[in-house]
Amino acid sequence: MGRVKARNGILSITPYVPGKPVEEVQKEYGLTDVVKMASNENPLKTSPKAMAAMRAELEKVYMYPEGSSPDLRAALALRHGLNPDQFMVGNGGDHVIAMITEAFVNEGDEVIMALPSFKTYELATIIIGGRIVGVPVDSESLTIDLEAMLAAITDRTKLIFLCNPNNPTGTIVRQREVDAFLDRVPERCLVVFDEAYREYAEAPDFPDGLDYVKRHKNVIVIRTFSKVYGLAGQRIGYAAAPQAIMDTLNRVLPPFPANRVAQAGALAALNDDDFLREVLRVNREGREYLEAEFSKLGMTYSESQANFIFVDLKHNAADLAEKLLKKGFILRPGGPWGYPSSFRVTIGTPEENKRFITALNALLN
């Protein structure tokens, strides 16, 4: 029997490698106490209101979920001042990204993204037959270079992904810069704002992508319940867009994109403002503590507006990450992003942050 050939471009893909799960590290190193600071998960876990709603919904898991998530879309619309039909709910932000490329990218179309940024943009584009055009971030500030992105636009450009705050650097592009950028992007191009970490951003001039939706710009905004609401394991995220764009996007929506337990949890989490405030307080204080400790160690770091920090160790970070792994701390070394001397660390609880710094000091000294 002849060998079945892969689709064009598939074999060129480097698979996405997520942070190691706690269970794997426990088994591999014989540890019982492991702190995962690699995947930007919520150290305060999950909204209590979401947990209660999900437990109640378990009684109904024998039934299919409502495919279009009407209750959640209505709640999102009320919260953000849009129409429910301008929202789509999917199986996490990754799924929404894949649906965007399925709906808009033809074979040979170009998709612009920052380097480094979220790997899924590249995977979703190549799988559908598009071509990624990577634009390096500013070498000093590690912010997305919007001018360079504009210069990269050609007559084949279809999408531009803007991760704001950017993953893995945590840096942001600001309101005035984005306004000027959108004014110069051709109308045939669609700008996709990935705002997975939007809630953590505290800069007064941080741009709200949904404002551009309200102004009927050629944009799609992606947000998620994985991070600040602590629902990463339930895989639920959403997109918002002007009506005409959403009408196209809905044509690739599968029958049941989000399970009913996840929908119930997201709906409850959306109204748990007490939990949200506590998460943001712990994150702010944790970021300030870790930045101060990194400064004491002579390390430089990006100006993060997210729940993680991108740190330059000045020498091979993979070696340090491996040593920390053996001590029960999971980090993300920056080699796969092209920054071998850097690592990304998720901000944890106060106790986790202090334990991490103690372990880091012991290894470096």
C-alpha positions in Angstrom: 0.0 0.0 0.0 1.4 3.4 -1.0 2.1 6.0 1.7 -0.6 8.6 2.1 0.8 12.0 1.7 0.2 14.8 4.2 -1.5 18.0 3.1 0.8 20.6 1.7 2.7 22.5 4.4 1.7 20.2 7.3 5.1 18.5 7.6 6.7 21.9 8.0 4.8 22.6 11.2 6.6 22.4 14.5 4.0 21.2 16.9 3.0 23.4 19.8 4.5 22.2 23.1 2.6 23.4 26.2 4.1 23.7 29.6 4.6 20.3 31.4 1.6 19.4 33.5 2.1 19.0 37.2 1.3 15.3 37.2 4.0 14.6 34.6 6.7 16.4 36.6 5.6 14.6 39.8 6.0 11.2 38.1 9.3 12.1 36.3 11.1 13.5 39.3 9.4 11.7 42.2 8.0 15.0 43.6 4.8 15.5 45.6 5.0 19.4 45.8 5.1 21.0 42.3 4.4 24.7 41.5 3.5 25.3 37.9 4.5 28.8 36.7 4.6 28.0 33.0 1.2 28.2 31.5 -0.2 31.5 32.9 -3.0 29.7 34.8 -4.8 31.4 37.6 -3.0 30.8 40.9 -6.3 31.5 42.8 -7.8 28.7 40.8 -11.5 29.2 39.7 -14.3 31.6 40.6 -16.4 30.1 43.4 -19.5 31.1 41.6 -18.3 29.3 38.5 -17.6 26.2 40.5 -21.0 26.1 42.0 -22.7 26.6 38.6 -20.6 23.9 37.0 -21.4 21.4 39.8 -25.1 22.0 39.3 -24.8 21.7 35.5 -23.2 18.2 35.8 -26.7 16.8 36.3 -27.4 17.7 32.6 -24.3 16.4 30.9 -26.3 13.6 29.2 -27.8 16.3 27.0 -26.1 18.2 24.2 -25.3 21.8 25.0 -27.0 24.8 23.3 -24.8 25.2 20.3 -24.8 29.0 20.0 -24.4 29.7 23.7 -27.3 32.1 23.8 -27.3 32.9 27.5 -23.6 33.5 27.6 -23.7 35.7 24.5 -26.5 37.7 25.9 -24.6 38.3 29.1 -21.5 39.3 27.2 -23.5 41.7 25.1 -25.0 43.3 28.2 -21.6 43.7 29.8 -19.9 45.1 26.8 -22.7 47.2 25.2 -22.9 45.1 22.0 -25.5 42.9 20.3 -25.6 39.2 21.2 -25.3 38.4 17.5 -21.9 40.1 17.5 -20.5 37.4 19.7 -19.3 33.8 19.1 -18.4 31.3 21.8 -15.8 28.6 21.1 -13.8 25.8 22.7 -11.1 28.2 24.0 -9.2 31.0 22.3 -7.2 28.5 20.2 -10.5 27.2 18.6 -11.6 30.7 17.9 -8.3 31.5 16.2 -8.6 28.3 14.0 -12.2 29.3 13.0 -11.0 32.8 12.0 -8.4 31.4 9.6 -10.9 28.8 8.3 -13.4 31.6 7.5 -11.1 34.2 6.0 -7.7 32.7 4.8 -7.4 31.2 1.3 -4.4 29.1 0.2 -1.5 31.5 -0.4 -2.9 34.4 1.6 -0.5 36.1 4.0 -1.1 36.4 7.7 1.1 38.9 9.7 2.0 38.2 13.3 4.7 39.5 15.8 7.7 37.4 16.6 7.6 36.2 19.3 3.9 35.8 19.8 1.3 33.1 20.3 2.2 30.0 18.3 -1.4 29.1 17.4 -1.6 31.9 14.9 1.1 30.2 12.9 -0.3 26.7 13.2 -3.8 27.7 12.2 -2.6 29.7 9.2 -0.3 26.9 7.9 -2.9 24.2 8.4 -5.4 26.2 6.2 -2.8 26.8 3.5 -1.9 30.4 4.3 1.6 31.9 4.7 2.9 33.4 7.9 4.8 36.7 7.7 6.6 37.2 11.0 7.6 40.7 12.2 10.1 40.9 15.0 9.2 42.9 18.1 11.3 45.9 19.0 14.6 44.6 20.1 14.9 46.8 23.3 11.3 47.2 24.6 10.0 43.8 23.2 6.8 45.6 22.1 5.0 44.8 18.9 6.4 47.0 16.1 3.3 48.3 14.4 5.3 50.4 11.8 7.1 47.2 10.7 3.8 45.4 10.5 2.4 48.1 8.2 5.5 47.8 6.0 5.0 44.1 5.8 1.5 44.4 4.3 1.2 43.3 0.6 -1.6 42.7 -1.8 -1.8 39.1 -0.4 -2.2 40.1 3.2 -5.6 38.9 4.7 -5.1 38.9 8.5 -3.0 40.7 11.1 -2.8 39.1 14.5 -2.2 41.6 17.4 -1.8 39.9 20.8 -2.3 42.7 23.3 -0.8 42.2 25.9 1.5 40.1 23.9 2.4 36.5 24.9 5.2 35.7 25.8 6.5 39.3 26.4 3.6 40.8 28.4 4.1 44.1 26.6 1.4 46.2 25.1 0.7 48.6 22.2 -1.1 51.7 23.3 -4.3 53.5 22.3 -2.7 56.3 20.1 -0.4 53.8 18.3 -3.3 51.4 17.6 -5.6 54.2 16.4 -2.9 55.4 13.9 -2.2 51.8 12.9 -5.9 51.0 12.1 -6.2 54.2 10.0 -3.4 52.9 7.7 -4.4 49.3 7.4 -6.1 48.6 4.0 -9.8 47.8 4.3 -9.2 44.4 2.6 -7.2 43.3 5.7 -8.7 42.1 8.9 -7.0 42.9 12.2 -7.5 40.3 15.0 -7.0 41.5 18.6 -6.1 38.6 20.9 -7.0 40.0 24.3 -6.6 36.9 26.4 -4.8 38.9 29.1 -6.8 42.1 28.7 -8.2 42.1 32.2 -4.7 42.3 33.7 -3.7 45.4 31.8 -3.6 48.5 34.0 -2.2 51.1 31.7 -4.6 54.0 31.3 -4.0 54.2 27.6 -4.5 50.4 27.0 -6.8 50.2 23.9 -10.1 48.2 24.3 -10.5 46.2 21.1 -14.3 46.2 21.6 -14.3 50.0 21.0 -13.1 49.3 17.5 -15.9 46.7 17.1 -18.4 49.4 18.1 -16.9 51.7 15.5 -17.4 49.1 12.8 -13.7 48.7 12.0 -12.5 45.6 10.2 -11.5 43.8 13.5 -12.2 40.7 15.5 -11.6 40.6 19.2 -10.7 37.4 21.0 -11.1 36.9 24.7 -11.0 33.9 27.0 -12.3 32.6 30.4 -9.1 30.6 30.8 -6.9 33.2 32.6 -8.4 35.7 34.9 -11.6 33.6 35.6 -9.6 30.3 36.1 -11.5 28.2 33.5 -8.5 27.0 31.5 -9.4 23.3 31.8 -13.0 23.9 30.5 -11.8 25.4 27.2 -14.1 28.3 26.6 -13.4 31.6 24.9 -15.2 34.0 22.6 -14.9 36.4 19.7 -16.7 39.7 19.0 -16.9 41.5 15.7 -19.0 43.8 13.6 -22.1 42.1 12.3 -21.0 41.5 8.7 -17.7 39.9 9.9 -19.5 37.8 12.5 -22.0 36.6 9.9 -19.1 35.1 7.9 -17.4 33.7 11.0 -20.5 31.9 12.1 -20.5 29.8 8.9 -17.6 27.8 10.2 -19.0 27.4 13.8 -19.4 23.6 14.5 -22.7 22.4 16.0 -21.5 22.2 19.7 -18.4 24.3 20.1 -18.5 24.7 23.9 -19.7 22.1 26.4 -22.6 22.9 28.7 -20.6 22.7 31.9 -18.1 25.3 30.5 -21.0 27.5 29.4 -22.5 27.5 32.9 -19.1 28.2 34.5 -18.3 31.1 32.2 -21.8 32.7 32.7 -21.3 32.5 36.5 -17.7 33.7 36.4 -18.7 36.7 34.3 -20.7 38.0 37.3 -18.1 37.2 40.0 -16.6 40.7 40.4 -15.3 39.9 43.9 -13.2 37.1 42.6 -12.0 39.2 39.7 -10.8 42.0 41.9 -8.9 39.6 44.2 -7.2 38.0 41.3 -6.1 41.3 39.9 -4.9 42.5 43.4 -2.8 39.3 43.9 -1.4 39.6 40.4 -0.4 43.2 40.8 1.3 42.7 44.1 3.0 39.5 42.8 4.3 41.3 39.7 5.8 44.1 41.8 7.4 41.6 44.2 9.0 39.5 41.4 10.2 42.5 39.4 11.9 43.8 42.5 13.6 40.5 43.2 14.7 40.1 39.5 16.2 43.6 39.7 18.2 42.6 42.8 19.6 39.7 40.9 20.6 42.0 38.0 18.1 40.5 35.6 16.2 42.6 33.1 12.6 42.0 32.2 9.9 43.3 29.9 7.3 45.8 31.1 4.5 43.3 31.6 0.8 44.1 31.7 -0.2 40.5 32.0 0.0 37.7 34.6 3.5 36.6 33.7 6.9 38.2 33.3 9.5 37.7 30.5 12.9 37.7 32.1 16.4 37.8 30.6 18.8 35.6 32.6 21.8 36.7 30.5 22.8 33.1 29.9 21.2 29.8 28.9 17.7 29.8 30.5 17.0 26.2 29.5 19.6 24.9 32.0 18.1 26.9 34.8 14.6 25.8 33.9 15.7 22.2 34.1 17.3 22.7 37.5 14.2 24.4 38.8 12.1 21.6 37.4 13.9 19.2 39.6 13.1 21.4 42.5 9.4 21.4 41.6 9.1 24.7 39.7 7.8 24.6 36.1 8.9 27.6 33.9 8.9 28.2 30.2 12.4 28.8 28.8 12.5 31.3 25.8 14.5 29.2 23.3 11.5 28.2 21.2 10.6 31.9 20.8 14.1 32.7 19.8 15.3 34.1 23.2 17.5 31.3 24.6 18.7 33.5 27.5 15.2 34.3 28.7 12.3 32.6 30.5 8.6 33.3 31.1 7.3 32.9 34.6 3.7 33.0 35.6 2.9 35.2 38.6 1.8 32.9 41.5 0.4 33.3 44.9 2.5 35.3 47.4 3.8 32.0 48.9 4.6 30.5 45.5 6.4 33.6 44.4 8.6 33.7 47.5 9.4 30.0 47.3 10.3 30.4 43.6 12.7 33.3 44.4 14.3 31.3 47.2 14.9 28.4 44.9 16.2 30.8 42.1 18.6 32.5 44.5 19.9 29.1 45.7 20.7 28.0 42.2 22.3 31.2 41.0 24.5 31.5 44.1 
